[in-house]
Amino acid sequence: MVKSIDVSECGLLDGFLSRKRAKRVNKLIPHSHRSGKILDIGCGMYPYFLLNTDFSEKHGLDRVIVPNASAFSEKLCIKDYDLEKELTIPYADNSFDVLTMLAVFEHFDKEKLILILREVKRVLKPGGVFILTVPAGWTDKLLTIMAKFKLVSASLFNEHKDTYTHKKIVSLLQTAGFQKEKMHFGYFEIFMNLWVKVTK
């Protein structure tokens, strides 16, 4: 999963892009699910999305150690956990109403992604929603240039394992057991990023 980076490695636009991503994803979450539990995989050292979404109970997983996570919010529970190594989500079946992976999907190898997506399906409640965002495949060269000029984090960009289209993501989700008719797709940030929302 995404490694810890210090502030000096952050790109000039990283904060702005995080805010735009959180805003887009918040609009995709059904209001009816907010009285339940959310899990954000790859929440980062500063869990911006979790801090800016309303849920009864909020959980995050990342392999970075989040210092004093409880200081962010009493409702926030962050686990230091390397999902790429463990390949299991450390929660019981049917635990969450919503699960998110925001700009994290592209950091996993395809073979591991299938296993992780099966785990996502396992821990989602029936009727639960999984939302992911990923850079659009065509942006790879543009992101290379942006990383060179320190507009985005070169460290994180260099960890990308693959590029994605909606079609490619659908195939992976179907292999993991999700149904295509329960998927919705879209773009944001002038078509530079994809979002996918699927209901269990």
Beta strands, then each sheet from edge to edge (+ up, - down):
strand 1: 37-41
strand 2: 57-62
strand 3: 76-80
strand 4: 96-102
strand 5: 124-135
strand 6: 183-188
strand 7: 193-199
sheet 1: 3+ 2+ 1+ 4+ 5+ 7- 6+
end
